[in-house]
């Protein structure tokens, strides 16, 4: 017997990364040598000291029961301590820090805690798909804010129509940005805080990539005066510590927003396996020993990609942060067609920009999650194609 899916699921576009994974697996099953520059999943292992701490904690029977709703106090304190060291912002670990099952679930669930049907959320595009899907699941409406090269891939806050702002309650921002690799300045965040105050908006800042950078360390939205009055920020251990599969992150910021999200999560999940939280404490305590090595590795890969793709005649803007490159397609060709040709004719997986929103149609995203040798091989193959 077949059953129809809910209308909210019908409103969603296909989840792009799942579609890409399906095509990639089919190519590999056919015996082809596929170079995967698609999904941003680090290819190097979690640092050994974190794994060893997990192993120790997993053997402790006290960690075999349900986790606390608010997470382990030790993890909350470690997150607050790291935030103070990194951003010079002091947080109350009891009211301004909430452990999350990675940042994705919290980002997608947050609209359920703060939006009602008829409300509007301002969503960047191109952008991470869960921003829009979370708004749809909450029964609210998403107003897309184009991120364009002409504006340094920052949203043009002044271009949002007044009629939209009358119903807007939430604005998502994401810097360093996935997929464009753009970085926001302090001046942008100053404007954002003032904009949020004026229009009574909640700011949801996705900061998953602050620790993968090539120039100056990116700032946190919460560093700016008044930001904590209007917003919340999401952080993840996934990219910083090569822990994507572990599913651990945290939300920080405005105490009432943290409480709203916490109450929602109490009714949706049972927290993070405590042994993972214990391992996360060690990760955060030793972040300064891990981050430099990752940055060096990704910088080498970035430089190999820039050199290789430039030699192949492609225009690549050097990414300032994240482990992505946002690459303009040759002659402005549609991204889906270019991505298909790269897979079909060169056995290279990239993510078509259109999957992140209409403004991505003339771009593809390449992830720096393979070795420098494989990146150079990808560039060599691309140079053989004629667009």
C-alpha positions as a printed NumPy array, in Angstrom:
array([[  0.   ,   0.   ,   0.   ],
       [  1.317,   3.437,  -0.931],
       [  0.831,   6.438,   1.347],
       [  1.074,  10.076,   0.36 ],
       [  3.668,  12.247,   2.066],
       [  2.811,  15.346,   4.071],
       [  2.349,  18.648,   2.282],
       [  5.367,  20.11 ,   4.097],
       [  7.566,  17.459,   2.498],
       [  6.092,  18.188,  -0.908],
       [  7.118,  21.827,  -0.457],
       [ 10.784,  20.858,  -0.173],
       [ 13.128,  20.614,  -3.153],
       [ 15.083,  17.335,  -3.389],
       [ 17.931,  17.379,  -0.882],
       [ 20.787,  18.121,  -3.198],
       [ 23.55 ,  16.294,  -1.385],
       [ 21.556,  13.049,  -1.348],
       [ 21.032,  13.286,  -5.111],
       [ 24.743,  13.858,  -5.704],
       [ 25.664,  10.941,  -3.46 ],
       [ 23.357,   8.661,  -5.453],
       [ 25.   ,   9.601,  -8.768],
       [ 28.478,   9.298,  -7.292],
       [ 27.808,   5.808,  -5.938],
       [ 26.497,   4.69 ,  -9.306],
       [ 29.686,   5.896, -10.995],
       [ 31.897,   4.158,  -8.439],
       [ 29.863,   0.955,  -8.749],
       [ 30.579,   1.064, -12.47 ],
       [ 34.307,   0.964, -11.679],
       [ 35.112,   4.579, -12.526],
       [ 37.872,   6.526, -10.72 ],
       [ 35.74 ,   9.283,  -9.209],
       [ 37.287,  12.356,  -7.581],
       [ 34.732,  13.633,  -5.106],
       [ 34.785,  17.411,  -4.65 ],
       [ 31.115,  17.373,  -3.694],
       [ 29.905,  17.027,  -0.116],
       [ 32.071,  18.815,   2.46 ],
       [ 33.062,  15.866,   4.631],
       [ 36.669,  15.958,   5.903],
       [ 38.787,  13.064,   4.615],
       [ 41.26 ,  13.055,   7.509],
       [ 40.507,  11.287,  10.803],
       [ 39.432,  12.73 ,  14.115],
       [ 42.546,  13.494,  16.225],
       [ 43.674,  10.454,  18.205],
       [ 43.409,  12.121,  21.629],
       [ 39.689,  12.743,  21.05 ],
       [ 39.108,   9.123,  20.02 ],
       [ 41.007,   7.904,  23.073],
       [ 38.853,  10.062,  25.355],
       [ 35.699,   8.678,  23.729],
       [ 36.967,   5.132,  24.25 ],
       [ 37.595,   5.815,  27.925],
       [ 34.263,   7.561,  28.468],
       [ 32.308,   4.888,  26.598],
       [ 33.512,   2.298,  29.1  ],
       [ 32.085,   4.294,  32.   ],
       [ 28.589,   2.944,  32.827],
       [ 27.536,   6.383,  34.02 ],
       [ 27.569,   7.482,  30.367],
       [ 25.254,   4.693,  29.195],
       [ 22.027,   6.321,  30.333],
       [ 19.977,   9.152,  28.876],
       [ 21.927,  12.361,  28.553],
       [ 20.875,  15.429,  30.487],
       [ 18.505,  17.692,  28.544],
       [ 20.881,  20.638,  28.828],
       [ 23.98 ,  18.52 ,  28.229],
       [ 26.86 ,  17.848,  30.574],
       [ 27.862,  20.892,  32.643],
       [ 31.49 ,  20.085,  31.773],
       [ 30.761,  20.392,  28.057],
       [ 28.875,  23.648,  28.485],
       [ 31.783,  25.069,  30.487],
       [ 34.314,  23.877,  27.904],
       [ 32.287,  25.536,  25.13 ],
       [ 32.081,  28.783,  27.107],
       [ 35.813,  28.677,  27.883],
       [ 36.69 ,  28.09 ,  24.216],
       [ 34.404,  30.946,  23.171],
       [ 36.115,  33.283,  25.619],
       [ 39.595,  32.286,  24.403],
       [ 38.657,  32.503,  20.733],
       [ 36.285,  35.484,  20.566],
       [ 36.861,  37.288,  23.888],
       [ 33.144,  36.919,  24.68 ],
       [ 32.119,  35.693,  28.127],
       [ 29.111,  33.375,  28.21 ],
       [ 27.11 ,  31.965,  31.105],
       [ 27.447,  28.182,  30.596],
       [ 24.173,  27.566,  32.424],
       [ 21.927,  29.921,  30.457],
       [ 23.753,  30.958,  27.283],
       [ 25.183,  27.635,  26.045],
       [ 23.195,  24.638,  24.774],
       [ 24.779,  21.433,  23.405],
       [ 23.237,  20.295,  20.115],
       [ 23.353,  17.158,  17.982],
       [ 25.654,  18.876,  15.526],
       [ 24.655,  22.31 ,  14.274],
       [ 22.373,  21.078,  11.471],
       [ 19.589,  19.814,  13.711],
       [ 19.587,  22.969,  15.809],
       [ 19.58 ,  25.241,  12.757],
       [ 16.677,  23.329,  11.211],
       [ 14.712,  23.047,  14.473],
       [ 15.184,  26.621,  15.629],
       [ 12.259,  28.026,  13.56 ],
       [  9.929,  25.624,  15.398],
       [ 10.882,  27.404,  18.622],
       [ 10.401,  31.005,  17.459],
       [  8.152,  31.155,  14.373],
       [  4.409,  30.808,  13.871],
       [  2.453,  30.189,  10.66 ],
       [  2.332,  33.427,   8.706],
       [  5.68 ,  34.668,  10.021],
       [  8.498,  35.31 ,   7.565],
       [ 12.134,  34.27 ,   7.872],
       [ 14.85 ,  35.971,   5.828],
       [ 17.004,  33.252,   4.281],
       [ 20.259,  33.741,   2.332],
       [ 20.573,  32.183,  -1.098],
       [ 22.691,  30.507,  -2.193],
       [ 22.645,  28.961,   1.254],
       [ 22.659,  25.825,   3.363],
       [ 19.359,  24.011,   2.59 ],
       [ 18.258,  23.441,   6.243],
       [ 17.624,  27.182,   6.69 ],
       [ 14.762,  27.045,   4.236],
       [ 13.517,  23.572,   5.143],
       [ 13.357,  24.454,   8.848],
       [ 11.207,  27.482,   8.051],
       [  8.886,  25.376,   5.891],
       [  8.518,  22.745,   8.622],
       [  7.534,  25.515,  11.038],
       [  4.707,  26.555,   8.7  ],
       [  6.322,  29.929,   8.084],
       [  7.442,  31.579,   4.848],
       [ 10.992,  31.993,   3.588],
       [ 11.978,  35.227,   1.856],
       [ 15.195,  34.651,  -0.068],
       [ 18.028,  37.189,   0.155],
       [ 20.358,  36.869,  -2.877],
       [ 24.082,  36.696,  -2.112],
       [ 25.791,  38.231,  -5.127],
       [ 29.421,  38.714,  -6.065],
       [ 28.77 ,  42.438,  -6.59 ],
       [ 27.962,  42.747,  -2.874],
       [ 30.782,  40.46 ,  -1.674],
       [ 28.199,  37.712,  -1.144],
       [ 26.594,  39.627,   1.723],
       [ 22.813,  40.126,   1.869],
       [ 21.608,  43.569,   0.81 ],
       [ 19.555,  44.397,   3.878],
       [ 18.289,  47.611,   2.313],
       [ 16.757,  45.7  ,  -0.6  ],
       [ 14.327,  43.703,   1.563],
       [ 10.81 ,  45.014,   0.837],
       [  8.982,  46.822,   3.625],
       [  5.966,  44.53 ,   3.217],
       [  8.238,  41.549,   3.94 ],
       [  9.825,  43.181,   6.964],
       [  6.384,  43.799,   8.469],
       [  5.993,  40.03 ,   8.937],
       [  9.653,  39.056,   9.288],
       [ 10.716,  37.641,  12.623],
       [ 13.971,  35.772,  11.915],
       [ 17.052,  36.312,   9.75 ],
       [ 19.677,  33.658,   9.018],
       [ 23.274,  34.618,   8.28 ],
       [ 26.229,  32.306,   7.688],
       [ 29.843,  33.512,   7.779],
       [ 32.289,  32.182,   6.843],
       [ 29.797,  31.251,   4.168],
       [ 28.841,  27.933,   2.673],
       [ 28.873,  27.759,  -0.336],
       [ 30.516,  31.073,  -1.362],
       [ 33.436,  31.035,   1.13 ],
       [ 32.8  ,  34.74 ,   1.827],
       [ 33.7  ,  36.271,   5.205],
       [ 31.669,  38.972,   6.958],
       [ 33.309,  42.075,   8.388],
       [ 32.666,  43.698,  11.741],
       [ 31.002,  46.562,   9.886],
       [ 28.463,  44.164,   8.387],
       [ 27.64 ,  42.775,  11.817],
       [ 27.268,  46.286,  13.233],
       [ 24.724,  47.005,  10.508],
       [ 23.026,  43.664,  11.125],
       [ 22.582,  44.335,  14.862],
       [ 21.072,  47.761,  14.113],
       [ 18.828,  46.262,  11.418],
       [ 17.627,  43.527,  13.773],
       [ 16.859,  46.037,  16.517],
       [ 14.952,  48.312,  14.162],
       [ 12.776,  45.527,  12.758],
       [ 12.594,  43.359,  15.91 ],
       [ 14.313,  40.453,  14.191],
       [ 15.97 ,  37.414,  15.726],
       [ 19.414,  36.808,  14.228],
       [ 20.418,  33.162,  13.724],
       [ 24.137,  33.09 ,  12.911],
       [ 25.563,  29.855,  11.502],
       [ 29.265,  29.928,  12.404],
       [ 30.286,  26.344,  11.651],
       [ 33.365,  27.368,   9.639],
       [ 35.002,  30.019,  11.83 ],
       [ 38.029,  27.788,  12.455],
       [ 38.842,  27.063,   8.789],
       [ 40.351,  30.276,   7.454],
       [ 43.313,  31.522,   5.407],
       [ 43.614,  35.203,   6.334],
       [ 42.564,  36.897,   9.56 ],
       [ 40.5  ,  34.758,  11.975],
       [ 36.793,  35.377,  11.27 ],
       [ 34.796,  37.203,  13.914],
       [ 31.741,  35.943,  15.741],
       [ 28.488,  37.849,  15.417],
       [ 28.342,  37.841,  19.213],
       [ 31.512,  39.927,  19.462],
       [ 29.57 ,  43.019,  18.421],
       [ 27.868,  45.274,  20.987],
       [ 24.185,  44.455,  21.325],
       [ 24.387,  41.186,  19.375],
       [ 23.527,  39.059,  22.38 ],
       [ 20.302,  41.071,  22.801],
       [ 19.014,  40.003,  19.384],
       [ 20.648,  36.739,  18.39 ],
       [ 21.891,  33.228,  18.727],
       [ 24.886,  31.553,  17.096],
       [ 25.432,  27.93 ,  16.092],
       [ 28.835,  26.238,  16.308],
       [ 29.921,  22.738,  15.399],
       [ 32.815,  20.443,  16.232],
       [ 32.397,  18.74 ,  12.845],
       [ 34.738,  20.812,  10.694],
       [ 37.09 ,  22.051,  13.417],
       [ 37.968,  18.566,  14.673],
       [ 37.026,  16.283,  11.734],
       [ 34.042,  15.018,  13.747],
       [ 31.222,  15.183,  11.185],
       [ 29.866,  11.737,  12.061],
       [ 29.975,  12.325,  15.803],
       [ 27.103,  14.853,  15.716],
       [ 28.057,  17.36 ,  18.379],
       [ 27.854,  21.134,  18.428],
       [ 26.402,  23.929,  20.525],
       [ 24.245,  27.038,  20.35 ],
       [ 25.212,  30.2  ,  22.23 ],
       [ 23.794,  33.659,  22.741],
       [ 20.59 ,  35.258,  23.983],
       [ 19.429,  33.393,  27.09 ],
       [ 15.73 ,  33.461,  26.205],
       [ 16.403,  32.09 ,  22.714],
       [ 18.629,  29.377,  24.174],
       [ 15.809,  28.496,  26.576],
       [ 13.252,  28.324,  23.757],
       [ 15.472,  26.015,  21.72 ],
       [ 16.225,  23.92 ,  24.79 ],
       [ 12.543,  23.461,  25.584],
       [ 11.88 ,  22.388,  22.004],
       [ 14.738,  19.9  ,  22.041],
       [ 13.533,  18.428,  25.319],
       [ 10.445,  17.333,  23.422],
       [ 12.288,  16.179,  20.285],
       [ 15.457,  14.367,  21.328],
       [ 17.266,  12.882,  24.314],
       [ 20.546,  14.73 ,  23.969],
       [ 24.031,  13.703,  22.867],
       [ 25.581,  10.419,  24.01 ],
       [ 27.495,  11.536,  27.103],
       [ 30.731,   9.833,  26.084],
       [ 30.773,  11.999,  22.953],
       [ 30.271,  15.072,  25.12 ],
       [ 33.212,  14.021,  27.309],
       [ 35.359,  13.648,  24.184],
       [ 34.073,  17.027,  23.009],
       [ 35.36 ,  18.607,  26.219],
       [ 38.886,  17.426,  25.392],
       [ 38.547,  18.657,  21.818],
       [ 37.558,  22.16 ,  22.897],
       [ 40.234,  22.324,  25.579],
       [ 42.898,  21.512,  22.966],
       [ 41.514,  23.414,  19.978],
       [ 44.598,  25.612,  19.644],
       [ 46.72 ,  22.495,  19.036],
       [ 44.419,  21.185,  16.294],
       [ 43.38 ,  24.233,  14.274],
       [ 46.788,  25.314,  12.86 ],
       [ 47.465,  21.915,  11.293],
       [ 44.071,  21.811,   9.612],
       [ 44.482,  25.319,   8.248],
       [ 47.897,  24.432,   6.805],
       [ 46.473,  21.34 ,   5.122],
       [ 43.49 ,  23.151,   3.609],
       [ 45.637,  26.084,   2.497],
       [ 47.819,  23.686,   0.497],
       [ 44.763,  22.154,  -1.1  ],
       [ 43.258,  25.559,  -1.819],
       [ 46.417,  26.719,  -3.541],
       [ 46.59 ,  23.534,  -5.608],
       [ 42.991,  24.032,  -6.711],
       [ 43.509,  27.697,  -7.588],
       [ 46.6  ,  26.938,  -9.652],
       [ 45.118,  23.909, -11.376],
       [ 41.775,  25.416, -12.261],
       [ 43.39 ,  28.662, -13.432],
       [ 45.638,  26.663, -15.738],
       [ 42.528,  24.964, -17.082],
       [ 41.036,  28.383, -17.873],
       [ 38.502,  28.566, -15.052],
       [ 37.903,  31.726, -13.   ],
       [ 38.236,  30.908,  -9.297],
       [ 38.032,  33.583,  -6.601],
       [ 40.463,  32.605,  -3.819],
       [ 38.404,  31.461,  -0.822],
       [ 39.21 ,  33.369,   2.355],
       [ 37.75 ,  30.707,   4.638],
       [ 35.901,  27.35 ,   4.732],
       [ 37.123,  24.356,   2.749],
       [ 35.086,  25.269,  -0.326],
       [ 35.75 ,  27.124,  -3.555],
       [ 32.823,  28.892,  -5.249],
       [ 33.7  ,  28.661,  -8.921],
       [ 32.055,  30.558, -11.771],
       [ 31.09 ,  28.189, -14.59 ],
       [ 32.685,  28.691, -18.019],
       [ 30.753,  31.223, -20.068],
       [ 28.14 ,  31.432, -17.303],
       [ 26.728,  28.045, -18.252],
       [ 24.021,  26.572, -15.972],
       [ 25.595,  24.846, -12.996],
       [ 23.586,  21.625, -13.211],
       [ 24.704,  20.992, -16.771],
       [ 28.35 ,  21.734, -15.968],
       [ 28.273,  19.448, -12.916],
       [ 26.731,  16.654, -14.975],
       [ 29.408,  16.959, -17.649],
       [ 32.182,  16.922, -15.068],
       [ 30.864,  13.672, -13.632],
       [ 29.95 ,  12.036, -16.934],
       [ 33.064,  13.022, -18.881],
       [ 35.769,  13.553, -16.236],
       [ 34.589,  11.478, -13.245],
       [ 34.638,  14.561, -11.009],
       [ 31.909,  15.344,  -8.499],
       [ 31.159,  18.997,  -7.771],
       [ 28.013,  20.507,  -6.317],
       [ 25.897,  22.54 ,  -8.759],
       [ 25.289,  25.99 ,  -7.338],
       [ 21.601,  25.97 ,  -8.287],
       [ 21.063,  23.471,  -5.47 ],
       [ 21.809,  26.251,  -2.977],
       [ 19.374,  28.733,  -4.558],
       [ 18.613,  30.57 ,  -7.813],
       [ 21.629,  32.868,  -7.481],
       [ 23.927,  29.853,  -7.666],
       [ 23.016,  28.889, -11.199],
       [ 26.295,  30.196, -12.68 ],
       [ 28.536,  28.523, -10.098],
       [ 29.688,  25.145,  -8.868],
       [ 31.093,  24.401,  -5.422],
       [ 34.246,  22.333,  -5.013],
       [ 35.219,  20.973,  -1.601],
       [ 38.842,  20.772,  -0.509],
       [ 38.286,  17.377,   1.065],
       [ 40.666,  15.314,  -1.067],
       [ 44.46 ,  15.364,  -1.24 ],
       [ 46.48 ,  17.904,  -3.212],
       [ 47.42 ,  15.192,  -5.716],
       [ 43.769,  14.38 ,  -6.366],
       [ 42.928,  18.066,  -6.73 ],
       [ 45.698,  18.45 ,  -9.317],
       [ 44.408,  15.373, -11.13 ],
       [ 40.907,  16.85 , -11.163],
       [ 42.266,  20.044, -12.723],
       [ 44.166,  18.02 , -15.336],
       [ 40.966,  16.216, -16.323],
       [ 38.966,  19.447, -16.454],
       [ 41.539,  20.979, -18.807],
       [ 40.688,  18.292, -21.366],
       [ 37.032,  19.369, -21.558],
       [ 35.746,  21.96 , -23.978],
       [ 32.882,  24.204, -22.813]])
